Amino acid sequence: MNKIELENVSFRYSKGTPFEKIALDDISVGFEEGKITGLIGHTGSGKSTLVNLLNGLYKPTEGRVLLDGRDIHENPKEIGKIRAKVGLVMQYPEYQLFDETVRADIGFGPRNLGLSAEEIDERVKEAAAFTGITEQMLSSSPFDLSGGQKRRAAIAGTLAMRPEVLVLDEPAAGLDPRGRREILGGIREYVRKTGITLILVSHSMEDMALYCDNVVVMNNARVFRTGTVGEIFSDAQSLSEIGLDIPRVAKIAAELCRRGIPLEGELYTVEGVAAAIRSYLQRKEADV
């Protein structure tokens, strides 16, 4: 069941002027409740416009954005409630930090909801735990944190709002591999625990393969393909047609298959390929 979806949506920048540009062209796509859906595509494919539509920052030129089956723009005065339900974390959110301490920054949104001090503290601690923010960091100024720690604090501020849908635009951009694993792994655990719907925008095919359940592929302002991670990355040819790549480990698996080593299983993650190789070697030993 789709938690949030776009129905015949088009969006044009500078409509009616000589500078009019089509950013989205009559797209219909849904994001499954409780799942992590990756959104991939080249720069200019329409990804950023799409995510800005999901919580009402933009309004479609044509079509509708539906949350739980209802048009999010049917009552413009209540768009603030939609934004509380659909949390959007833009790229490099650490530049949005402003409060005296990390604890206060994470608790800013819940305070604006009028929650009790106990409820705010509970939400801050929960969000901090999932994003790797320590008790010591909570007491620090956000401006004393490293770049990766600031990123975690900014994401924690959105998690503390307990949105029903969370949209992350390149949440691990610029981080080292360990930082990527810590942030994305914590967010995946949060999704599994809470059942929220997560939409993850990333240029990293490895991140898509490792953390997502489904993938939406954008190309030239339209949806090119949708499917499970396995369905999308098992068809490398269709991705290469639009200039996109597949995870490196999937390339290795494809080359092994081409050389006569029949691998079976999830051939797009390190763990999946390792399991397939072990299974192949066990079958060979059994045949000896």
Backbone bond lengths (Angstrom), bond angles and torsions (degrees), N, CA, C in turn:
res aa  C-N    CA-C-N  psi(-1)  N-CA   C-N-CA  omega(-1)  CA-C   N-CA-C  phi
1 M - - - 1.462 - - 1.528 109.46 -
2 N 1.323 116.53 133.82 1.458 120.51 -179.40 1.526 111.03 -80.44
3 K 1.326 115.74 131.05 1.459 120.77 175.25 1.521 110.52 -81.20
4 I 1.322 115.45 -42.03 1.463 120.92 -179.76 1.519 108.18 -140.76
5 E 1.333 117.43 143.51 1.457 120.21 -176.16 1.518 111.50 -153.82
6 L 1.318 113.84 157.55 1.461 121.85 174.74 1.517 107.58 -108.71
7 E 1.320 115.90 132.39 1.462 121.80 -176.44 1.524 109.37 -119.54
8 N 1.328 116.14 108.47 1.472 122.14 178.94 1.521 112.21 49.62
9 V 1.327 115.34 48.76 1.463 121.12 -174.93 1.524 111.59 -90.92
10 S 1.314 115.05 131.91 1.467 122.93 168.80 1.523 107.70 -126.13
11 F 1.329 114.83 150.10 1.457 119.16 176.44 1.519 108.95 -142.72
12 R 1.331 114.78 130.64 1.465 120.95 179.54 1.516 109.86 -123.00
13 Y 1.317 115.65 130.29 1.456 120.35 171.89 1.527 109.16 -82.46
14 S 1.338 116.15 142.55 1.478 122.36 177.17 1.520 111.63 53.60
15 K 1.337 115.97 44.18 1.460 120.38 -177.75 1.534 111.03 -58.28
16 G 1.320 114.91 136.52 1.457 121.20 176.91 1.513 114.46 82.20
17 T 1.333 116.74 6.87 1.468 120.73 178.08 1.524 108.70 -116.58
18 P 1.331 117.71 168.07 1.465 120.36 176.56 1.530 112.94 -63.05
19 F 1.346 116.10 -14.81 1.468 120.01 -177.48 1.528 112.27 -99.57
20 E 1.315 117.34 13.72 1.464 121.01 -178.19 1.522 110.81 -57.66
21 K 1.329 114.15 134.94 1.465 120.25 179.71 1.524 109.52 -137.52
22 I 1.333 115.78 132.42 1.463 120.68 178.06 1.528 108.59 -83.88
23 A 1.335 116.40 116.87 1.458 121.00 178.33 1.522 111.73 -95.72
24 L 1.348 116.37 -34.98 1.460 122.33 175.38 1.517 108.14 -135.58
25 D 1.319 116.33 135.38 1.457 121.05 -172.37 1.523 111.07 -123.15
26 D 1.344 116.41 92.32 1.464 123.19 173.41 1.527 111.77 51.94
27 I 1.329 115.84 60.86 1.461 118.80 -179.18 1.520 110.78 -104.21
28 S 1.324 115.11 145.15 1.458 123.15 173.91 1.522 107.19 -130.44
29 V 1.317 116.49 119.35 1.462 120.41 -177.97 1.524 108.62 -155.35
30 G 1.346 115.57 144.45 1.452 120.57 -179.67 1.514 111.89 -120.87
31 F 1.330 115.48 155.96 1.460 122.01 179.42 1.525 107.92 -120.99
32 E 1.319 114.92 118.58 1.462 122.01 -168.99 1.527 112.31 -70.78
33 E 1.318 115.47 136.86 1.460 121.83 -178.68 1.521 110.96 -61.96
34 G 1.337 116.51 133.20 1.452 121.81 176.42 1.512 115.01 77.61
35 K 1.323 117.56 5.56 1.465 121.54 -178.17 1.528 111.27 -112.73
36 I 1.334 114.77 160.90 1.460 121.45 173.23 1.524 107.27 -101.67
37 T 1.307 116.11 117.40 1.465 121.22 -179.88 1.515 109.56 -112.23
38 G 1.323 115.96 124.30 1.454 121.52 177.21 1.522 110.41 -85.33
39 L 1.314 115.91 144.07 1.462 122.03 178.53 1.525 107.14 -122.09
40 I 1.334 116.36 114.14 1.461 120.14 -175.88 1.528 110.17 -126.38
41 G 1.325 114.44 160.40 1.459 120.97 179.97 1.512 108.53 155.88
42 H 1.330 116.00 159.24 1.452 120.40 179.53 1.521 111.54 -65.36
43 T 1.330 116.47 161.31 1.457 121.52 171.43 1.526 108.78 -56.07
44 G 1.336 116.33 130.20 1.451 120.45 -178.01 1.513 114.27 91.50
45 S 1.334 116.96 1.43 1.471 120.05 -178.58 1.523 112.72 -78.25
46 G 1.347 116.98 -15.84 1.458 120.19 179.84 1.516 114.72 115.81
47 K 1.332 117.93 1.54 1.470 121.01 -175.82 1.535 112.30 -61.29
48 S 1.321 115.99 -50.81 1.467 119.19 -175.65 1.521 111.59 -65.09
49 T 1.320 117.08 -38.56 1.460 120.16 177.19 1.523 110.09 -62.64
50 L 1.319 116.23 -42.65 1.472 120.67 -179.13 1.527 110.57 -59.99
51 V 1.339 118.26 -47.36 1.460 118.86 -176.31 1.528 111.14 -68.88
52 N 1.325 117.67 -30.02 1.468 119.77 176.95 1.530 112.14 -70.48
53 L 1.322 116.59 -21.72 1.460 120.53 176.02 1.529 112.02 -77.43
54 L 1.326 116.66 -27.17 1.457 120.20 -170.05 1.528 113.57 -66.29
55 N 1.329 117.76 -31.24 1.465 117.41 178.09 1.525 112.29 -115.19
56 G 1.319 115.46 20.15 1.445 119.65 171.08 1.510 116.38 84.95
57 L 1.334 118.26 9.52 1.467 119.17 174.65 1.531 110.05 -63.04
58 Y 1.326 116.17 -37.78 1.460 122.42 172.23 1.528 107.74 -114.64
59 K 1.312 115.78 154.58 1.455 122.13 173.64 1.522 108.32 -113.50
60 P 1.338 118.34 133.87 1.468 119.31 -178.07 1.518 112.50 -57.64
61 T 1.328 115.87 143.78 1.459 120.30 171.45 1.519 109.47 -68.26
62 E 1.331 115.14 -40.56 1.472 122.24 171.38 1.524 108.24 -138.24
63 G 1.323 116.67 155.77 1.457 121.85 176.53 1.518 113.07 89.93
64 R 1.348 115.07 -174.46 1.461 120.82 -174.67 1.526 111.03 -135.30
65 V 1.333 114.97 149.17 1.461 122.53 169.23 1.526 106.49 -107.23
66 L 1.319 116.45 122.68 1.462 121.63 -174.17 1.518 111.01 -112.41
67 L 1.322 117.12 127.67 1.452 123.71 173.04 1.517 107.42 -114.47
68 D 1.328 116.25 118.05 1.477 121.30 -173.82 1.528 110.73 54.24
69 G 1.326 116.25 35.82 1.456 121.78 176.13 1.510 115.61 83.79
70 R 1.338 118.49 0.31 1.465 120.96 -178.34 1.524 110.76 -113.92
71 D 1.322 115.76 139.94 1.458 122.29 179.00 1.530 108.92 -64.39
72 I 1.343 117.08 123.03 1.467 119.48 -176.12 1.527 111.91 -68.83
73 H 1.335 117.74 -15.09 1.465 121.07 -178.89 1.534 113.07 -103.90
74 E 1.345 116.57 10.97 1.458 117.79 -177.53 1.529 111.71 -67.00
75 N 1.321 117.08 -26.80 1.459 121.05 175.16 1.529 108.13 -130.78
76 P 1.326 118.23 91.62 1.475 121.53 -175.14 1.521 113.84 -54.67
77 K 1.341 118.09 -28.71 1.461 120.68 -178.37 1.527 111.99 -69.84
78 E 1.342 117.12 -16.13 1.455 120.51 -177.61 1.521 112.73 -106.16
79 I 1.323 117.22 17.52 1.464 119.84 -178.47 1.531 110.70 -64.36
80 G 1.341 116.75 -26.87 1.463 120.07 176.45 1.518 112.08 -61.75
81 K 1.330 117.04 -36.20 1.462 120.73 177.64 1.522 110.81 -67.29
82 I 1.338 116.33 -35.25 1.468 120.68 177.23 1.520 109.65 -63.77
83 R 1.324 116.95 -42.36 1.468 120.24 -177.99 1.518 112.19 -68.87
84 A 1.334 116.87 -23.46 1.460 119.58 173.61 1.525 110.90 -73.76
85 K 1.332 116.23 -30.14 1.464 120.73 -179.89 1.526 112.59 -84.38
86 V 1.332 116.32 -29.49 1.467 121.31 -178.41 1.530 107.71 -115.22
87 G 1.328 115.75 96.28 1.459 120.82 -178.73 1.514 110.92 -80.96
88 L 1.318 116.74 132.57 1.462 122.49 -178.24 1.518 109.04 -122.32
89 V 1.324 116.63 120.62 1.460 122.25 176.73 1.526 107.37 -112.66
90 M 1.329 115.34 110.01 1.459 120.64 -177.30 1.521 110.42 -77.51
91 Q 1.336 116.23 168.91 1.450 121.39 179.46 1.531 110.26 -62.92
92 Y 1.331 116.13 139.42 1.463 123.67 -177.38 1.538 111.65 55.93
93 P 1.325 117.91 55.86 1.467 121.01 -177.34 1.529 112.72 -70.22
94 E 1.341 117.55 -11.76 1.462 119.51 -178.56 1.528 112.58 -61.72
95 Y 1.344 116.01 -19.98 1.464 118.58 178.49 1.528 111.89 -74.23
96 Q 1.337 116.72 -5.33 1.460 120.60 179.45 1.527 112.52 -94.57
97 L 1.334 117.29 -3.37 1.462 120.57 179.79 1.528 110.10 -70.61
98 F 1.342 116.78 143.08 1.463 117.85 -174.37 1.522 114.31 -151.69
99 D 1.338 119.36 -18.07 1.459 120.46 -169.97 1.534 111.16 -82.51
100 E 1.328 116.10 175.37 1.456 120.89 -174.13 1.520 112.42 -71.54
101 T 1.326 117.03 -36.02 1.463 120.90 178.94 1.522 109.49 -129.63
102 V 1.324 114.57 161.69 1.467 119.47 177.01 1.529 109.66 -63.89
103 R 1.315 117.16 -38.50 1.467 120.90 179.11 1.538 110.60 -59.04
104 A 1.316 116.21 -45.53 1.467 120.55 -179.64 1.517 111.06 -66.90
105 D 1.340 116.42 -36.40 1.459 119.54 -179.17 1.524 110.94 -66.71
106 I 1.335 116.85 -45.49 1.464 120.49 179.11 1.528 110.62 -64.30
107 G 1.339 116.65 -35.01 1.457 120.45 -177.43 1.512 114.86 -84.01
108 F 1.337 117.57 -0.51 1.462 120.34 -176.24 1.533 112.17 -59.17
109 G 1.321 117.23 -49.28 1.461 120.57 -179.29 1.518 112.87 -62.29
110 P 1.338 118.33 -51.48 1.467 119.39 177.06 1.523 113.81 -57.68
111 R 1.348 117.71 -35.39 1.469 119.23 177.43 1.523 110.78 -62.32
112 N 1.326 115.91 -38.85 1.466 119.38 179.71 1.525 112.45 -68.56
113 L 1.334 116.65 -16.97 1.465 120.14 175.74 1.522 111.41 -81.69
114 G 1.340 116.36 -5.70 1.463 119.66 179.47 1.509 113.76 77.54
115 L 1.332 117.64 24.83 1.459 121.01 -178.67 1.525 110.77 -76.41
116 S 1.316 116.15 161.42 1.463 121.44 178.05 1.527 109.49 -70.75
117 A 1.325 116.46 161.87 1.458 121.26 179.08 1.527 110.99 -60.46
118 E 1.329 116.50 -37.30 1.475 120.43 179.82 1.524 110.97 -65.67
119 E 1.344 116.59 -43.63 1.465 120.43 179.49 1.524 111.08 -66.03
120 I 1.324 116.97 -39.87 1.468 120.53 178.50 1.526 109.79 -62.49
121 D 1.345 116.27 -45.47 1.466 120.54 -179.26 1.522 110.94 -61.94
122 E 1.328 116.36 -40.16 1.476 120.45 178.93 1.526 110.59 -62.97
123 R 1.313 116.34 -44.05 1.462 120.07 -178.95 1.526 111.67 -66.95
124 V 1.327 116.33 -39.96 1.466 120.33 179.20 1.525 110.39 -62.26
125 K 1.314 116.91 -45.62 1.467 120.88 -178.94 1.528 110.93 -65.29
126 E 1.316 116.75 -41.43 1.460 120.55 179.46 1.518 111.23 -62.85
127 A 1.342 116.79 -48.41 1.464 120.71 -179.19 1.523 111.08 -64.84
128 A 1.334 116.44 -38.43 1.462 120.53 179.42 1.525 110.75 -63.72
129 A 1.330 116.49 -40.94 1.466 120.00 -178.67 1.519 111.73 -62.42
130 F 1.330 116.74 -41.95 1.462 120.12 -177.74 1.530 112.69 -71.98
131 T 1.318 117.50 -23.50 1.463 120.32 -177.98 1.516 113.09 -104.92
132 G 1.343 117.51 5.23 1.458 120.68 175.64 1.510 114.79 78.67
133 I 1.336 117.67 25.05 1.459 121.86 177.46 1.533 108.27 -89.08
134 T 1.346 117.51 120.84 1.456 121.68 -178.47 1.527 111.05 -82.77
135 E 1.338 115.79 166.85 1.458 121.14 177.64 1.523 111.15 -60.20
136 Q 1.326 115.98 -38.51 1.465 119.61 178.33 1.525 111.41 -63.71
137 M 1.330 116.46 -40.64 1.466 120.81 179.38 1.523 110.96 -66.31
138 L 1.338 117.73 -34.14 1.459 120.78 179.73 1.526 111.48 -60.55
139 S 1.334 116.31 -31.70 1.460 120.22 -178.07 1.526 112.75 -87.10
140 S 1.331 117.01 -5.97 1.466 121.38 -176.82 1.522 110.83 -87.28
141 S 1.323 115.04 163.12 1.464 120.02 169.88 1.523 108.15 -72.68
142 P 1.326 118.68 138.56 1.470 119.63 178.68 1.531 112.36 -60.59
143 F 1.324 116.56 -22.44 1.464 120.10 -177.67 1.527 112.33 -81.93
144 D 1.347 116.21 -6.61 1.459 120.48 175.76 1.527 111.92 -94.61
145 L 1.309 117.51 -3.15 1.464 121.59 -178.19 1.520 111.10 -83.73
146 S 1.330 115.00 160.20 1.461 120.53 173.02 1.523 109.27 -72.77
147 G 1.322 116.86 170.22 1.463 120.57 179.57 1.512 112.75 -58.43
148 G 1.334 116.92 -43.98 1.458 120.13 179.83 1.509 112.65 -67.26
149 Q 1.339 116.51 -37.22 1.466 120.38 178.67 1.524 111.28 -68.00
150 K 1.329 116.77 -37.37 1.469 120.13 175.86 1.525 110.37 -62.15
151 R 1.330 116.61 -40.44 1.456 120.81 178.92 1.527 110.17 -59.96
152 R 1.326 115.85 -44.98 1.464 119.80 179.58 1.527 111.46 -62.69
153 A 1.330 116.32 -41.23 1.461 119.72 -179.69 1.523 111.20 -63.66
154 A 1.325 116.43 -40.06 1.465 120.10 -179.74 1.524 110.89 -66.47
155 I 1.319 117.05 -41.61 1.465 120.51 178.32 1.531 110.13 -66.71
156 A 1.343 116.01 -38.54 1.466 119.88 178.76 1.528 110.99 -61.15
157 G 1.331 116.95 -35.15 1.459 120.18 178.45 1.518 112.59 -60.89
158 T 1.333 116.15 -35.29 1.465 119.76 177.12 1.527 110.93 -76.01
159 L 1.342 117.34 -40.99 1.462 120.24 178.09 1.533 111.50 -60.63
160 A 1.336 116.32 -33.79 1.465 119.77 -178.76 1.527 112.20 -64.53
161 M 1.317 117.22 -18.96 1.458 121.00 175.58 1.528 112.02 -77.89
162 R 1.341 115.81 -10.71 1.465 123.25 -177.82 1.524 112.02 51.52
163 P 1.328 116.43 58.88 1.464 119.27 179.53 1.525 111.22 -69.32
164 E 1.313 115.96 157.61 1.463 120.91 175.50 1.524 110.69 -83.48
165 V 1.327 116.04 -27.37 1.464 122.96 176.36 1.522 106.75 -129.40
166 L 1.327 116.35 134.22 1.464 120.98 178.25 1.524 108.49 -122.60
167 V 1.324 115.72 127.32 1.464 122.04 179.85 1.523 107.91 -115.37
168 L 1.331 116.77 120.76 1.459 122.32 -178.67 1.528 109.53 -117.34
169 D 1.318 116.31 119.94 1.461 121.92 -179.87 1.526 108.94 -100.43
170 E 1.332 116.78 103.17 1.467 123.67 -179.83 1.535 111.13 51.41
171 P 1.335 118.68 58.08 1.464 120.33 -175.72 1.524 114.04 -66.24
172 A 1.336 117.57 -21.29 1.466 120.26 -177.31 1.523 112.15 -109.85
173 A 1.329 118.37 15.30 1.471 121.50 -178.43 1.521 110.57 -60.12
174 G 1.331 115.69 130.65 1.456 120.98 176.02 1.511 115.33 82.11
175 L 1.332 118.18 -0.97 1.459 120.54 -179.19 1.523 110.91 -92.43
176 D 1.332 116.51 155.52 1.463 120.08 176.84 1.530 108.86 -75.16
177 P 1.335 117.53 168.48 1.471 119.87 -176.30 1.527 114.08 -54.89
178 R 1.336 116.43 -38.84 1.467 118.58 179.94 1.520 110.58 -65.74
179 G 1.323 116.37 -43.39 1.458 120.44 178.84 1.510 111.99 -61.99
180 R 1.341 116.15 -38.96 1.466 120.23 178.61 1.531 110.29 -62.47
181 R 1.322 115.58 -46.14 1.473 119.84 -178.60 1.524 111.20 -62.53
182 E 1.331 116.38 -41.87 1.461 119.36 -177.25 1.521 111.47 -65.71
183 I 1.336 116.54 -45.09 1.466 119.36 -178.49 1.521 111.17 -70.01
184 L 1.325 117.11 -51.46 1.463 119.72 -175.59 1.526 111.70 -70.45
185 G 1.335 116.19 -34.77 1.463 118.82 177.08 1.518 111.82 -65.53
186 G 1.338 116.64 -40.88 1.464 120.12 178.02 1.513 112.25 -65.35
187 I 1.333 115.81 -39.65 1.461 119.85 179.34 1.527 110.64 -66.83
188 R 1.328 116.18 -40.49 1.473 119.02 177.61 1.530 110.54 -61.34
189 E 1.330 116.99 -41.37 1.460 120.22 177.91 1.529 110.49 -62.44
190 Y 1.328 116.44 -38.97 1.459 121.00 178.99 1.532 110.74 -62.25
191 V 1.321 116.11 -42.89 1.466 120.37 178.86 1.524 110.20 -62.66
192 R 1.329 116.43 -44.30 1.462 120.06 -178.51 1.533 110.83 -64.00
193 K 1.316 116.74 -35.71 1.463 120.01 -177.30 1.519 111.69 -77.05
194 T 1.321 117.41 -41.88 1.462 120.89 -171.69 1.528 113.66 -95.47
195 G 1.349 117.80 -22.60 1.454 120.27 -178.83 1.521 114.39 78.40
196 I 1.348 117.29 15.60 1.460 118.89 178.17 1.531 109.95 -71.80
197 T 1.300 115.64 167.86 1.461 122.45 177.14 1.526 107.91 -98.55
198 L 1.326 116.51 127.86 1.465 120.83 -177.71 1.522 110.47 -119.26
199 I 1.323 115.14 133.35 1.460 121.86 174.95 1.519 106.76 -117.41
200 L 1.322 116.40 119.67 1.457 122.51 -173.25 1.520 110.24 -115.61
201 V 1.343 115.59 117.90 1.466 121.26 176.34 1.518 108.00 -97.06
202 S 1.328 117.06 127.68 1.458 120.05 179.88 1.526 110.09 -158.25
203 H 1.341 114.76 149.41 1.458 119.98 172.27 1.528 111.11 -90.30
204 S 1.325 116.42 -7.49 1.458 120.88 -177.58 1.523 110.56 -87.05
205 M 1.323 115.89 111.72 1.457 119.90 177.97 1.529 110.80 -67.76
206 E 1.333 116.98 -28.78 1.454 120.07 176.76 1.527 110.81 -64.24
207 D 1.328 116.71 -41.22 1.466 120.06 177.27 1.525 110.49 -63.53
208 M 1.316 116.41 -42.32 1.465 120.13 179.54 1.526 110.74 -59.37
209 A 1.335 115.15 -46.24 1.463 119.85 -176.55 1.520 111.95 -67.40
210 L 1.319 116.24 -35.84 1.457 120.49 -172.68 1.522 113.48 -83.29
211 Y 1.332 117.52 -33.68 1.459 119.77 -169.69 1.531 115.00 -113.35
212 C 1.320 118.72 -14.91 1.472 120.23 -172.61 1.518 112.79 -99.37
213 D 1.334 115.13 154.13 1.461 121.99 171.93 1.530 110.21 -92.72
214 N 1.332 115.44 -44.28 1.461 122.11 -178.13 1.521 109.50 -127.00
215 V 1.334 115.64 163.66 1.463 121.08 179.72 1.522 109.48 -137.45
216 V 1.338 115.64 137.14 1.460 122.70 171.16 1.519 106.99 -113.54
217 V 1.325 116.43 125.84 1.463 121.97 -178.93 1.527 108.67 -105.27
218 M 1.344 116.08 122.37 1.461 122.06 179.13 1.530 110.05 -101.85
219 N 1.341 115.81 145.01 1.453 120.99 175.96 1.530 109.62 -156.82
220 N 1.316 115.82 126.04 1.468 121.25 177.15 1.524 113.13 50.67
221 A 1.338 115.59 49.59 1.465 123.27 173.59 1.534 113.90 71.50
222 R 1.325 116.89 11.46 1.465 120.08 179.52 1.517 110.08 -133.17
223 V 1.336 115.32 163.88 1.461 120.52 174.04 1.520 108.05 -80.54
224 F 1.315 115.63 118.80 1.466 120.95 -178.68 1.529 111.38 -84.16
225 R 1.339 116.38 -46.22 1.457 120.71 179.42 1.517 110.05 -154.20
226 T 1.309 116.98 152.34 1.460 122.49 169.70 1.526 108.07 -134.54
227 G 1.320 116.08 154.28 1.459 119.91 177.64 1.506 111.23 167.66
228 T 1.315 116.64 -178.58 1.457 120.46 173.88 1.524 108.46 -69.88
229 V 1.326 115.19 165.67 1.468 119.56 177.60 1.531 110.30 -56.30
230 G 1.334 116.27 -43.61 1.461 120.05 -179.71 1.514 112.40 -62.69
231 E 1.320 117.14 -42.79 1.466 120.75 179.96 1.522 111.94 -64.20
232 I 1.332 116.77 -40.95 1.460 119.96 -177.55 1.520 111.56 -70.72
233 F 1.326 117.50 -49.01 1.461 120.03 -173.86 1.524 113.32 -83.15
234 S 1.322 117.46 -9.80 1.468 119.37 173.47 1.515 110.95 -79.64
235 D 1.321 117.24 -12.64 1.465 121.54 -179.74 1.524 109.21 -113.34
236 A 1.326 115.24 71.84 1.462 120.59 -176.91 1.518 112.20 -63.33
237 Q 1.328 116.57 -31.21 1.468 119.70 -176.46 1.527 111.63 -62.72
238 S 1.342 117.32 -42.02 1.463 119.08 -178.33 1.524 111.01 -66.46
239 L 1.337 117.44 -34.98 1.457 120.19 177.03 1.524 111.27 -69.22
240 S 1.327 115.88 -40.32 1.466 118.94 -179.86 1.527 111.97 -66.27
241 E 1.334 117.05 -25.51 1.464 120.84 178.33 1.522 111.88 -61.78
242 I 1.335 116.78 -28.76 1.467 119.92 179.91 1.527 110.98 -109.54
243 G 1.332 115.83 15.54 1.458 120.22 173.63 1.508 115.95 81.33
244 L 1.346 117.61 16.11 1.452 120.95 176.81 1.517 110.11 -97.59
245 D 1.305 115.50 158.75 1.456 121.33 -176.49 1.521 110.19 -106.31
246 I 1.328 116.15 178.30 1.451 122.51 172.70 1.525 107.30 -121.75
247 P 1.328 118.64 162.69 1.462 119.80 177.96 1.526 111.74 -53.67
248 R 1.324 116.03 144.33 1.463 120.23 -176.80 1.516 112.36 -59.17
249 V 1.338 116.11 -37.98 1.457 118.32 -179.60 1.522 110.59 -65.58
250 A 1.336 117.58 -30.00 1.458 120.72 176.72 1.527 110.62 -67.91
251 K 1.321 116.27 -34.76 1.474 119.83 176.11 1.521 110.55 -64.27
252 I 1.335 116.15 -41.72 1.468 120.10 178.89 1.518 110.21 -62.52
253 A 1.328 116.16 -44.20 1.466 119.94 179.58 1.522 110.95 -62.49
254 A 1.334 117.32 -40.66 1.465 120.78 179.45 1.519 110.90 -64.25
255 E 1.327 115.97 -38.77 1.468 119.34 179.41 1.520 111.00 -68.03
256 L 1.335 117.73 -38.92 1.462 120.37 176.64 1.528 110.85 -62.18
257 C 1.328 116.15 -41.93 1.465 119.73 177.55 1.523 110.42 -63.04
258 R 1.327 116.65 -39.89 1.465 120.59 -179.62 1.516 110.99 -63.65
259 R 1.319 117.17 -29.88 1.465 122.19 -179.09 1.523 112.89 -89.19
260 G 1.321 116.57 11.52 1.454 120.07 173.17 1.507 115.62 94.50
261 I 1.319 117.87 17.06 1.464 121.19 177.06 1.526 107.43 -108.22
262 P 1.323 117.51 98.43 1.467 120.65 -174.26 1.528 112.08 -74.50
263 L 1.314 116.46 102.27 1.456 121.19 178.61 1.525 109.49 -96.90
264 E 1.321 115.73 146.29 1.455 121.08 -179.50 1.527 109.85 -132.57
265 G 1.322 115.81 145.74 1.453 120.29 177.02 1.518 112.28 120.86
266 E 1.317 116.63 -155.02 1.462 122.47 -178.89 1.526 109.18 -83.80
267 L 1.321 115.86 95.29 1.461 121.05 -172.02 1.525 111.93 -97.59
268 Y 1.336 116.55 42.46 1.461 119.70 179.81 1.530 112.75 -135.55
269 T 1.337 117.58 2.33 1.462 121.32 171.92 1.522 108.44 -127.58
270 V 1.328 116.28 158.71 1.463 120.59 179.22 1.526 110.29 -59.43
271 E 1.328 115.72 -44.61 1.460 119.40 -179.10 1.524 111.41 -63.35
272 G 1.320 116.48 -41.55 1.457 120.18 -179.09 1.516 112.67 -65.78
273 V 1.325 117.03 -42.77 1.468 120.94 179.48 1.520 110.54 -68.70
274 A 1.340 117.46 -39.85 1.466 120.18 177.54 1.523 110.84 -60.76
275 A 1.344 116.60 -42.31 1.469 120.35 178.46 1.522 110.71 -64.62
276 A 1.333 116.92 -39.13 1.463 120.66 179.38 1.526 111.37 -65.62
277 I 1.335 117.52 -38.20 1.463 121.04 178.82 1.527 110.12 -67.84
278 R 1.342 117.00 -42.56 1.471 120.02 177.69 1.522 110.57 -60.98
279 S 1.323 116.42 -42.61 1.462 119.95 179.28 1.524 111.04 -63.14
280 Y 1.327 116.19 -40.62 1.474 120.36 178.62 1.524 110.74 -62.36
281 L 1.344 116.91 -44.83 1.466 120.44 -178.83 1.533 110.84 -65.88
282 Q 1.328 117.48 -36.96 1.467 120.22 177.12 1.518 111.34 -65.37
283 R 1.340 116.79 -37.68 1.467 119.06 177.87 1.509 110.65 -67.19
284 K 1.315 117.58 -37.31 1.463 120.63 178.97 1.520 110.69 -65.23
285 E 1.342 115.82 -42.64 1.472 119.27 -179.89 1.530 110.24 -64.01
286 A 1.325 115.59 -37.53 1.474 118.67 -179.44 1.527 111.70 -67.36
287 D 1.337 115.84 -27.71 1.471 119.78 -178.39 1.521 112.65 -81.73
288 V 1.360 116.09 -14.84 1.468 119.07 -176.44 1.529 109.79 -74.21
